[in-house]
Amino acid sequence: MRKGWVLGAGWKCDQPSSPRKIYPFMSYAKAPLISACRRSLVQRCQTRPIAHVAAEASASRACLSKWKNRYDRSGEAGLHDRASDPHASPTQTPPEVGTRIEELRRKHKWSAARIALEFASEGHRARHARLGAGSKG
């Protein structure tokens, strides 16, 4: 086992690295170590300026400020990676419209432009860009 891993130019995380494991809900093997390194950086910010700690770790001051604010608000949970999917999609195509688009494509082999004309003739407003393949949701 190696002691630590390099986070930036000359700066090492205080946590020892572990043997490679498969984590079912993490996209990469060092995910547990990343939150440990973030915690270590945030703790260093308690006694030193954020800009100095960020420079040592080769991280931006804005990024380190974000982690520190999350840690102050949520504790340890604030340092874990978050999902990047949006909370809401107000312009998402409704499921029934997506089903109708698929039906017209499969049954008539119509293009997006032809489907847009069909929707317009029925009094619906459909954007041409949303009528491409796979626009069900």
C-alpha positions in Angstrom: 0.0 0.0 0.0 1.2 3.4 -0.9 1.0 6.3 1.6 -1.2 9.0 0.0 -1.7 10.0 -3.6 -0.8 13.2 -5.4 -3.7 15.6 -5.7 -1.8 18.5 -7.3 1.7 19.8 -7.8 3.6 18.5 -4.7 0.6 18.1 -2.4 -0.4 14.7 -1.1 -3.6 13.6 0.5 -3.2 12.6 4.2 -5.2 9.4 3.7 -3.4 6.2 2.6 -4.6 4.7 -0.6 -6.4 1.4 -0.5 -6.2 -1.5 -2.8 -8.5 -1.2 -5.8 -12.1 -2.2 -5.0 -15.3 -2.1 -7.0 -17.8 0.3 -5.6 -21.3 -0.3 -7.0 -22.5 3.3 -6.9 -19.3 5.1 -7.7 -18.0 5.8 -11.2 -14.3 5.4 -10.3 -12.2 3.5 -7.8 -10.7 6.4 -5.9 -14.1 8.1 -5.1 -13.9 7.4 -1.3 -10.4 9.0 -1.3 -11.6 12.1 -3.0 -14.0 13.1 -0.2 -11.2 12.4 2.3 -8.9 14.7 0.4 -11.6 17.4 0.2 -12.1 17.1 4.0 -8.4 17.5 4.5 -8.3 20.6 2.3 -11.3 22.1 4.1 -9.8 21.4 7.5 -6.6 23.2 6.3 -8.8 26.2 5.4 -9.8 26.6 9.0 -6.3 28.0 9.8 -5.0 29.2 6.5 -6.5 31.4 3.7 -8.4 29.5 1.0 -6.3 31.0 -1.8 -3.1 29.5 -0.2 -4.5 26.1 0.3 -6.0 26.1 -3.2 -2.7 27.0 -4.8 -0.9 24.2 -2.9 -3.5 21.7 -4.1 -3.6 23.0 -7.7 -7.3 23.6 -7.3 -9.1 26.8 -8.0 -10.1 29.1 -5.1 -13.7 29.0 -6.3 -13.8 25.2 -6.2 -12.3 25.1 -2.8 -14.7 27.8 -1.6 -17.6 25.6 -2.9 -16.4 22.6 -1.0 -15.8 24.6 2.2 -19.3 26.1 2.0 -20.9 22.7 1.4 -18.9 21.3 4.4 -20.1 24.2 6.6 -23.7 23.6 5.5 -23.9 19.8 5.3 -20.9 18.4 7.1 -19.2 15.3 5.7 -22.1 14.7 3.3 -21.4 18.0 1.5 -18.0 16.7 0.3 -19.3 13.8 -1.7 -19.9 14.0 -5.4 -23.4 15.0 -6.4 -25.5 13.9 -9.4 -25.4 16.3 -12.3 -28.9 15.6 -13.7 -31.3 18.5 -13.4 -33.9 18.6 -10.7 -36.6 19.6 -13.2 -37.0 19.8 -16.9 -39.9 22.2 -17.6 -39.4 22.1 -21.4 -39.3 18.3 -21.6 -41.5 16.8 -24.2 -44.6 15.3 -22.6 -44.7 11.4 -22.7 -47.9 11.3 -24.8 -46.3 13.6 -27.4 -43.2 11.4 -27.5 -45.4 8.3 -28.0 -47.2 10.0 -30.8 -43.9 11.0 -32.5 -42.7 7.4 -32.3 -45.9 6.2 -33.7 -45.8 8.6 -36.7 -42.1 7.7 -37.4 -42.6 4.0 -37.2 -46.0 3.8 -39.0 -45.4 6.4 -41.8 -41.6 6.7 -41.7 -42.1 10.5 -41.6 -39.2 13.0 -41.1 -39.1 15.5 -38.2 -40.3 18.3 -40.6 -43.3 16.2 -41.7 -44.2 15.4 -38.1 -44.0 19.1 -37.2 -46.4 19.9 -40.1 -48.8 17.2 -38.8 -48.7 18.6 -35.3 -49.2 22.1 -36.7 -52.3 20.9 -38.6 -53.7 19.6 -35.4 -53.2 22.9 -33.7 -50.2 21.8 -31.6 -46.9 23.8 -31.5 -43.9 21.4 -31.8 -40.4 22.5 -32.2 -38.6 20.9 -35.1 -35.5 20.2 -32.9 -37.5 18.1 -30.5 -38.9 15.7 -33.1 -35.6 13.9 -33.8 -35.0 10.2 -33.1 -35.2 9.3 -29.4 -37.2 12.4 -28.4 -39.6 10.3 -26.3 -38.6 12.1 -23.1 
